[in-house]
Amino acid sequence: MANYKIVIPARYSSSRLPGKPLIELSGKPMIQHTYERALETGVKEIVIATDDQRIFDVAKGFGADVVMTNPERRKWHRAYCRSSCHKRLGQR
């Protein structure tokens, strides 16, 4: 098993395609497809980081480990996800 971790950032708000993580492809939301591809790597731990309750609920529904980020920090979402998830995963 791989000794690294994957954090999948998933925002609902997007200027190009709002709600992208929840768009269904072949009967599953896109975020689930992404999560399942990450599982195929053999990684030790996968976390979905989102600022949206709808994504949180869907991801929990298919068994993902999910962390909620602060929606008011959207401009710095990637850095915030990294910081928030590092704390959650026991890293600096």
HUKA-V833417 format. One record per residue. N is the residue number from 1. RES is the residue in one small letter. PHI is phi as a letter, one per 30 degrees, with the letter a starting at -180 (999 if undefined). D_CENTER is the distance of its C-alpha to the mean C-alpha in Angstrom with 1 decimal. Layout:
# HUKA-V833417
N,RES,PHI,D_CENTER / N,RES,PHI,D_CENTER
This chain:
# HUKA-V833417
1,m,999,20.8 / 2,a,d,19.0 / 3,n,c,19.0 / 4,y,b,15.9 / 5,k,b,12.3 / 6,i,c,9.1 / 7,v,c,6.2 / 8,i,c,3.7 / 9,p,d,4.2 / 10,a,b,4.6 / 11,r,c,8.1 / 12,y,d,10.7 / 13,s,d,13.6 / 14,s,a,14.7 / 15,s,d,18.3 / 16,r,c,18.5 / 17,l,a,16.5 / 18,p,e,15.4 / 19,g,i,13.2 / 20,k,e,12.2 / 21,p,d,8.9 / 22,l,c,11.5 / 23,i,d,14.4 / 24,e,d,16.0 / 25,l,b,17.2 / 26,s,h,19.7 / 27,g,i,18.9 / 28,k,b,15.2 / 29,p,d,12.4 / 30,m,e,10.9 / 31,i,d,7.3 / 32,q,d,9.5 / 33,h,d,11.5 / 34,t,d,8.9 / 35,y,d,8.0 / 36,e,d,11.8 / 37,r,d,12.7 / 38,a,d,10.9 / 39,l,e,12.9 / 40,e,d,15.9 / 41,t,d,16.0 / 42,g,i,17.1 / 43,v,d,14.8 / 44,k,d,15.4 / 45,e,b,12.1 / 46,i,b,8.4 / 47,v,b,5.8 / 48,i,c,2.3 / 49,a,c,3.8 / 50,t,b,5.5 / 51,d,c,9.3 / 52,d,b,10.3 / 53,q,d,11.8 / 54,r,d,12.0 / 55,i,d,8.3 / 56,f,e,8.3 / 57,d,d,11.5 / 58,v,d,10.8 / 59,a,d,8.0 / 60,k,e,10.6 / 61,g,d,13.2 / 62,f,c,12.5 / 63,g,j,12.2 / 64,a,d,8.7 / 65,d,d,8.5 / 66,v,b,6.5 / 67,v,b,7.7 / 68,m,c,9.0 / 69,t,c,10.0 / 70,n,d,13.4 / 71,p,d,13.7 / 72,e,d,17.0 / 73,r,c,15.7 / 74,r,e,14.2 / 75,k,e,16.6 / 76,w,c,15.3 / 77,h,e,11.6 / 78,r,d,10.9 / 79,a,d,13.5 / 80,y,d,12.6 / 81,c,e,9.0 / 82,r,e,11.1 / 83,s,d,13.7 / 84,s,d,12.0 / 85,c,d,10.2 / 86,h,d,13.5 / 87,k,d,15.3 / 88,r,d,13.3 / 89,l,c,13.8 / 90,g,i,17.4 / 91,q,c,17.6 / 92,r,d,19.3
